[in-house]
Each structure stands twice: as structure tokens, then as C-alpha cells.
Amino acid sequence: MTPPIRRIDVPEAFAASFGEHDATGRAWLAALPRLATDFLDRWDLRPAGPAAHGMASLALPVTGADGTPAVLKLQQVREETEGAPLGLRTWNGNGVVLLLDHDPDTGTMLLERLDASRPLSSLPDDTAAMRVLADLLARLTSVPAPGGLRRLSDVAAAMLGQTPDAVPALRDPAEQRLVRACASAVAELLDEPGDRLLHWDLHYDNILAGKREPWLAIDPEPLTGDPGFELLPALDNRWNEVLATGDPTCAVLRRFDLLTEALGLDRRRATGWTLGRVLQNVLWDIEDGKTALEPAQVIITTALMAHR
């Protein structure tokens, strides 16, 4: 007889991250243990360890009926994540975690299990880590985006619409000018947004060691657009190490050159879309009540603008 599936405990830190969410988020969190149990039963899975979590999802190691190790990923259906199954199916495991099953109504996914204890950030040689990331980005962005995903053209247009009202919230006039310059760079590229399948959030901790390949990307938030929009998360990886070089501008440009060369990108376009990614982050920060730019944003933006 198959033993009954035990109740899934939601980590306290994950529950706390939903403490200030809206009523929908709180309701989803309350239903999460039952949701997990339902999918363990539906897909004939057994828990194989404690759940891990990020900011918005719970990842439970499981074992299938045939002994296959996997991960049950539970998350709310949101605009930024609802395209993940389509993106994963399109990539079909080429440089990225495999999608084994998916429930579109709840956003629940069954994924290939990777080694969560070995993210790319654990690789001590930063240049070697950046080359791994660049290689994965080159492979992922070589794929044409399927229909049905969010488009960078729409995202960029929305950012430009928000900028005039948002910028005055910044206290420093020099930072206001910097953000407006980012918006101008995006405006120049609005008519050439690209058609590649983008991961949107590829940084060292979203790359894990695997058996099928040495390193595989996880947690995509797929978007149709220009690969230049992918570079910023890589540029500010392990920022303390960038500062420790004593010349962060040079370190940023070295990373930028490595990435653009590996992806075969036009430098002008890649610079413009990277500034667009800075703009996106700044708008989010202002929405959260911040009145100053992050130091990394200032250094990256200034470095790229000086070498356009």
C-alpha cells in the first residue's frame, strides 16, 4: 500500500515574503500546502527533501513513480512568469532546465532536478563563470521567439510612457539626467525591438550544475526581443568583486565586451538596450519609494554611455 502523502510545510521565510501581498497573494499562500499535496497525488510524486524557495515560488524536490528525480515548482500565475512553460518547451532543454509537466490553470510545473547546492555563483573564477553565462545566453537567444509571449516593444513603450512622471521622484538632478538619457537611448531603438527568445533574468544564481549538461539555466521569464536586453543581470553579478578591482568602470566594460562578443551583438544596440534595462530597474525602484539610484546603476550607465 502506498503511504499517505504528508502535509507540505511552507518555509517561514517564504511565507513572510508574502506578508504584505494583496488578498490574492495571501489566499494563494494559504492554499499552497493543499495545492502541493494535490499535485503530488496527481503526478504520482514523492517528496525527496525540504522545499527551497525564491521570492515568488516554492520548489519541492520530488521523485517520480519511475524513480526520476524532479522538482515540483509552485507559483502564482503572473504576467512575468506565465510564458515560462512556452519558453521552456521552445528551448527543449538546450542550455536550460527541462519541463516535464505543466498545469496551466495553476502555473505549477514539474522540472528536471538540478544541483541546487551548486549555482554558478559558487565558481570562484569570475571570468570562467562569466564565460559559462555568456555561452548559455548565446544559445538561448539564438532561438526565435514563439508567438504568444510578451514583447520588448510593448515593455519599452510602457517604460517611456512612465519616465516623465517618475523621474522627478529622484532627489539628485544629475541622476535625473542620467535616467532621461537612458530613456533617450531606448527611444532610439523602439522601432527595432528584436525577435529572439529572451530569458530576461539570467545571472549566476539562475544557473545550476546538472548531469545532462555541466550548467543549465533556470527560472526564465520569457520575452520576445533583442538579446541586448539580457545583459544587465550579468553585468552586476557579484558586484563586490567588481568594486574590489579598484576600477569598476573597466571591470564593467570587460564584462560587457565578453558578453557582446559571445552573443555576436552590435555594440550600439546592446548598449542602448542595456540602458533600457537600467531604466526598467530604476522605474521599479521609484515605484517602491526609492529616491536615489543604486550605485551599481550609476557606474554601469556612466561606463556604457562614455563608450557608446
N, C-alpha and C positions, 0 to 999 in steps of 0.2 A: 504493500500500500504506500502511495506517495504521501510523505509527511505534509501536514498543513504548512502553507507559506506563512512565515512570521510577519508581523507588522513591521513596516519600514519606518525607522526613526529618521526624522528630518534633523540635520545638524543645526545646533542652536545658532551658529554664526550665519547660516543661510537664512534661517527664519528671521533673525534680527535684521538682515538686509531688506526684508520686506516690511519692516515695522512701520514705515511711513508711506507705503504704497497706497494706492486708491483701494476702494472697496473690492474691485475686481481682482486685484492682486492678492488681497488678504483672503478672499474666498478661495482663490486657486491654491494658496498655501495651505489652507485648512483642509482642502480636499486632496492634497498631494499624497499622503500615506495610502489612501484608498486607491488613488489613481495608479500608484506604483504596484500595489497588490493586484489590481485588475490586469495590468499588462504582464506581470509575472505569470499569472494564470493563463492569459490569452495566448501568449507566445511560448508557454511551457518553459519558463526560465527559473533558475535557482540563484538566489543571491550568493555572491562569491567574495564578499568583503564589504567594508564600510563604504558608504556613499561619499563621493567628493562633490565639490560644487565650485562654481564661479559666482559671478554677480547675479546671474539670472537663470541658471539651470542647475539641476541635480543630476549627477552621473553615478549610476549604481553598477558596479562590476557584477556580471552575471555569467552563468554557464547555461548553454542551451541543452536541450534533451539529448543531442548527439555529442555532448561534451565540448562544443565550440565555445571558447571564451569570447565574451562580448561585453558591451556597455549599454545599459538602458538609460537613455538621456531624456529627462523630463523638463519641459519648459513651457511657458505660456506662448501662445501663438501671437507673435508681434510682427510688425512690418519689417524690422531688420532681420528677423530670423525665418520668416515664413518661406523664403526662397531657398533655404538650406537644402532640403531634400532634392529639389530640382538641380541645384548646383552640384551636389554630390553625385547624383545619378549621371550627370553630364560628364563629370571628370572620371567617373567609374574607377576610382582607386588610383588614378595616375598622379602620384605625389600627394594624395590626400586620403584620409580615413575612408574606408568602405561603408556605405549604407547598406545594412542587411534587411531592415524592415522599417516601415513608417506608418503612422496613423495620422492622416491629415486633419481630422477633427480636433485632436488634442495637441498636435505638434510633437508627439512622442516618437523617438527614433531608437532603433536598435543598431548599434555601430560596432564595427571591428574594435577589439580591445587592443590598445597600445600600452606602452610602458609609461604610466603617468608619473612615475618616480624619476624619469629621465627626460625632462624637457630640454630643448636646445640651449636654454639658458644655463644648463649645467656644464656645457662645453667650455673649458677655461679659455681657449684661444678665440678671441673675439673675431679675428679675421677669418678663421676657419668657420666659425658659426655664421658669420655674415655671408660667406660663400654658399653654405648649405641653404640659407634662407633665399639668397638670390637665385640659386638653381631651381628651388621649388616655385618661386614666383614666376620665373621664366616659363616653366612647364605649365603652371596653372593658367597664366594669362595668354598662352598660345592658343587656347581653346576659344572658338567663337561662342558668344553667349546665346543660350536658347531664348526663345520668346517667353514672355510672361514674368520677367524679372524687373525689379526697379531699374531705372535708367539714370546714369550720371547726369544726363542733360536736364532731367527734372530736378534732381538734387541740387545741381549747380544753380539753376534758375531760382529755386526757392531761397538758396543762400543769399544770392544777390538781392532778392527782394527784402530779406530780413536785415541786411547790413546797415542801411541808413539809420534805422531806428535803434539798432543795437549798439553801434559804435560809441555814441555819447556816454554810455554807461562806464566806459574806461576812463580812469582818472587822468592818465598821462596823455597829453596831446601827441607826443611822439609815438606812443603805442596806437593811438587812434589813426595816425597817418600810416603806420605800418599795416594795420588791418585794411584800411582803404586801398593800399597798394596791392594787397593780396586779392581783394575783390576785383581790382582792375585787371590783374593777371588772369583771373577766371573769366571775366567778361570777354577777353581777347580770344578765349578758346571755346566759348559757348557753342559755336557752330561746328566744332569738331570734337564731340564728346567720346568717341571711340565705341567699339562694338565687341570688346573682349569680355570673357567671364572673369570677374574680379572676386577675390576672396574678401577684401575690404579690411581685414584686421589681422594680417599676418605679421606676428612678432615672435620673439624667441619662445615665449611660453605657450604659444599656439602651434608649436611643432614638437612632436613627441617621437621618441625612439620606437621602432617597430620591428617585427620579424620579416614581414613581406618586403619592406624596404628599410634602410637604416633610419630614415627620418620621414615622417608624414605629417601633413598639415591637419589641423582640427579646427572646429568652430568657425566655419565660414559664414559670412553674412552677405551672400552673393549680390552682385550688382553688375549691370551692363555698362561698360565704359572704357576709358583709357587707362592702360597699366600705370601711367604716371601717378594716378590717384592712389596707388598701392604703397608708395614708398615711405611715407612719413612714419608709420609704426616701426619700421626698421631703422630709421634714422635716429630715433630717440630711445632705442633699446639700450639698456644698461647705461643710462645717462651719466652716472657717476664715473664710469670708465672714460667717457668722452671728456668730462671735465678734468680727469686725472692726467690726461695727455699734456695739459698746460696750454694747448692751442685748440680749443673746441671747434673753432671755425674750420681749421684744417682737417680735424677728425670728421666733421660732418661732410665736408666735400669729398673726403676719401671714401666714405661710405656711399655717398651719392654717385660718385664715379663708378664704383664697383657695381652698384645696382643697375645703373643705366646701361653700362656695358654688357652685363649679363643678360639683360632683357632686350638689348638692341634698341633702346629708346632714343628718340630725338631729344636732345638736352633741353631745348627751349620749351617744348611741350611738357616734358617731365617736370621741369622747374615750375611752370605755370600750374600744373595740376597738383603738385606738392604744396604750393602756396594755397591752393584751393582746399586742400586737406587741413592746413593750418587754420584757414578761415572757418571751416566747419567746426573744428575743436573750440576755437575762440567763441563762436556763437553759442555752442553748448555751455561753455563756462559762464558766459554772460547770463544765459538763461538760468543758470544755477546760482546767480547772485554775485559772481566774482567781478571785481572792478579793475583787475590788472592781469596782464598776460603772464603765463608761465615762463620762467627764464629760458627753458629749452625752446619754446616757441619763438622767442625773440632772437636767439642765437641762430637757429635754423633758418628763419626767414631772412635775417640780415645777411647770412652767409650766401644763400642762394640768390638773393637779389643782387648782390655785389658781383656775382659771376654768371649772370644770365647771358 
